[in-house]
Amino acid sequence: MKQLCGLILFCSFLWTPFAMSAQIATFSAGPAENIGLSIDAKLLTVAPVIGKPILVEITVTNTSDKIYSWWIDLPEAEYQNFTFALVDDHNIETKRTSFHRLIRGEWEPGDENRVLLGNRRVLDLVPGKQVIYRVNLVRLFQIDHPGLYTLSISTKERVSKTAKVTFSVAAE
C-alpha cells in the first residue's frame, strides 16, 4: 500500500508541470486585449407588459482577424455567460429572481436549495462569426412596476464588453 501511494504521488508530481504548462498555453493563446469581441442587444418584445415575457436578443461577434476561443458555461449558456443589470428610470436596481441569484452564486433566505450543474465548453469564433442568444428578462428580474428600464449586459471575459437596451414596460 505504501508503494502504491508513493507511486501515485510520484506520478502526480511528474504530471503537474505538464498540466500547468497546458493551462498557461490556454491563457496565453490569444490575449483578449488584442481580440475584437463586440456585443449588441435588442429588445424583441413589442410593447412589454408586466407579468409577460420580455425577450432580448444578444449578439456576440468576433470583429478581429483572429479566432477567439470563448469559454461557455452550460446549461443555460444564454444566462450564465453574461452579467445582467437592470435599473428603472430612478436608477434603482431591479430585484433579481431566485434563478438569477442561483446563476450568480448568491442566495437569500427562502431561496430553493439547489445547485446548477453543468460543464464548460470552448466555442471557437472565427473572424466575423456571430453567436446569438435570447433571454427572457422575467426569468432574471422581478419587474413589478411600469416605467422606463435600462438593461446592461456584459460579457464575462477578461476584457468585458457591454451593451445597453432601454425600454418601457406598461401595466397589465
C-alpha positions as CSV (number, residue, x, y, z in Angstrom):
1,M,0.0,0.0,0.0
2,K,2.9,2.4,0.9
3,Q,4.5,1.6,-2.5
4,L,1.2,2.3,-4.3
5,C,0.7,5.7,-2.5
6,G,4.3,6.6,-3.3
7,L,3.8,5.7,-7.0
8,I,0.7,7.8,-7.2
9,L,2.4,10.7,-5.5
10,F,5.4,10.4,-7.8
11,C,3.2,10.2,-11.0
12,S,1.2,13.2,-9.9
13,F,4.4,15.1,-9.3
14,L,5.6,14.3,-12.8
15,W,2.2,15.2,-14.3
16,T,1.9,18.6,-12.6
17,P,4.4,20.5,-14.8
18,F,2.6,19.2,-17.9
19,A,-0.9,20.2,-16.6
20,M,0.4,23.6,-15.5
21,S,2.0,24.3,-18.9
22,A,-1.3,23.3,-20.7
23,Q,-3.1,25.9,-18.6
24,I,-0.5,28.5,-19.3
25,A,-0.8,27.8,-23.0
26,T,-4.5,28.1,-22.9
27,F,-4.4,31.5,-21.3
28,S,-1.6,32.8,-23.5
29,A,-3.0,31.6,-26.7
30,G,-4.6,34.9,-27.6
31,P,-4.9,37.7,-25.1
32,A,-8.4,39.2,-25.0
33,E,-6.9,42.7,-25.2
34,N,-5.9,42.0,-28.9
35,I,-9.2,40.4,-29.8
36,G,-12.2,42.4,-31.2
37,L,-15.2,41.0,-29.5
38,S,-18.4,43.0,-29.7
39,I,-21.7,42.6,-28.0
40,D,-25.1,44.0,-29.1
41,A,-28.5,43.7,-27.6
42,K,-32.0,44.5,-28.8
43,L,-35.5,44.2,-27.4
44,L,-37.6,41.5,-29.2
45,T,-40.8,42.0,-27.3
46,V,-43.1,44.7,-28.8
47,A,-44.7,46.8,-26.0
48,P,-43.6,44.9,-22.9
49,V,-46.2,44.4,-20.2
50,I,-45.7,43.4,-16.5
51,G,-46.1,39.7,-16.0
52,K,-45.5,38.7,-19.6
53,P,-42.2,37.5,-21.1
54,I,-39.7,40.3,-22.1
55,L,-37.3,38.9,-24.7
56,V,-34.0,40.3,-25.5
57,E,-31.6,39.1,-28.2
58,I,-27.8,39.2,-27.5
59,T,-25.4,39.1,-30.4
60,V,-21.7,38.4,-29.8
61,T,-19.4,39.0,-32.8
62,N,-15.7,38.3,-33.3
63,T,-14.7,41.6,-35.0
64,S,-11.0,40.7,-35.2
65,D,-8.9,38.9,-37.8
66,K,-8.1,36.0,-35.3
67,I,-10.0,33.1,-33.9
68,Y,-11.4,33.8,-30.5
69,S,-11.9,30.8,-28.1
70,W,-14.8,31.7,-25.9
71,W,-15.4,29.5,-22.8
72,I,-19.2,29.0,-22.4
73,D,-20.9,27.6,-19.3
74,L,-23.7,25.0,-19.9
75,P,-26.6,24.6,-19.3
76,E,-28.4,27.9,-19.7
77,A,-25.4,29.5,-21.6
78,E,-27.6,32.4,-22.6
79,Y,-27.9,33.3,-18.9
80,Q,-24.6,32.1,-17.5
81,N,-22.2,33.7,-19.9
82,F,-23.3,37.3,-19.3
83,T,-23.7,39.6,-16.4
84,F,-27.1,41.4,-16.3
85,A,-28.1,44.5,-14.5
86,L,-31.5,46.3,-14.8
87,V,-32.3,49.7,-13.4
88,D,-35.5,51.7,-13.6
89,D,-35.9,55.3,-14.6
90,H,-35.0,56.4,-11.0
91,N,-31.7,54.4,-11.4
92,I,-32.9,51.9,-8.8
93,E,-31.7,48.3,-9.4
94,T,-34.5,45.9,-10.1
95,K,-34.6,42.9,-7.7
96,R,-33.2,39.6,-9.0
97,T,-35.2,36.4,-9.2
98,S,-34.0,33.3,-7.4
99,F,-32.9,31.9,-10.7
100,H,-30.7,34.9,-11.3
101,R,-29.2,34.7,-7.9
102,L,-28.6,31.0,-8.5
103,I,-26.5,31.6,-11.6
104,R,-24.6,34.4,-9.9
105,G,-23.9,32.2,-6.9
106,E,-26.0,34.3,-4.5
107,W,-28.7,33.1,-2.1
108,E,-31.3,34.8,0.0
109,P,-33.4,33.3,2.8
110,G,-36.3,31.4,1.2
111,D,-34.4,30.5,-2.0
112,E,-34.6,27.0,-3.1
113,N,-31.5,25.0,-2.0
114,R,-30.1,23.8,-5.3
115,V,-27.0,23.9,-7.4
116,L,-26.8,24.4,-11.2
117,L,-24.7,21.6,-12.5
118,G,-23.1,21.8,-15.9
119,N,-19.9,22.0,-17.7
120,R,-17.7,24.3,-19.7
121,R,-17.0,24.1,-23.4
122,V,-14.9,26.1,-25.8
123,L,-16.7,27.9,-28.7
124,D,-14.2,29.0,-31.3
125,L,-15.4,32.2,-33.0
126,V,-13.7,32.6,-36.4
127,P,-13.4,36.2,-37.6
128,G,-16.8,37.6,-38.4
129,K,-18.6,34.8,-36.6
130,Q,-21.7,35.7,-34.6
131,V,-23.4,33.9,-31.8
132,I,-27.0,34.9,-31.0
133,Y,-28.7,34.2,-27.6
134,R,-32.2,35.0,-26.5
135,V,-33.1,35.7,-22.9
136,N,-36.3,36.3,-21.0
137,L,-35.8,39.1,-18.5
138,V,-38.7,37.9,-16.4
139,R,-36.5,34.8,-15.5
140,L,-33.8,37.2,-14.3
141,F,-35.7,40.2,-12.7
142,Q,-38.8,40.9,-10.7
143,I,-40.2,43.6,-13.0
144,D,-43.2,44.7,-10.9
145,H,-44.0,48.3,-11.8
146,P,-44.5,50.1,-15.1
147,G,-41.8,52.6,-16.3
148,L,-38.6,53.0,-18.2
149,Y,-35.9,50.4,-17.7
150,T,-32.2,50.2,-18.8
151,L,-30.7,46.8,-19.2
152,S,-26.9,46.4,-19.2
153,I,-25.4,43.1,-20.5
154,S,-21.7,42.4,-20.1
155,T,-19.5,39.5,-21.2
156,K,-17.6,37.6,-18.5
157,E,-14.3,38.0,-20.3
158,R,-11.0,39.4,-19.1
159,V,-11.8,42.5,-21.2
160,S,-15.5,42.8,-20.7
161,K,-17.8,44.4,-23.4
162,T,-21.1,45.9,-22.5
163,A,-24.4,46.5,-24.4
164,K,-27.3,48.5,-23.1
165,V,-31.0,48.5,-24.0
166,T,-33.6,51.0,-22.8
167,F,-37.3,50.1,-22.9
168,S,-40.6,50.9,-21.4
169,V,-42.9,48.5,-19.5
170,A,-46.6,49.0,-19.3
171,A,-49.0,47.9,-16.5
172,E,-51.0,44.7,-17.1
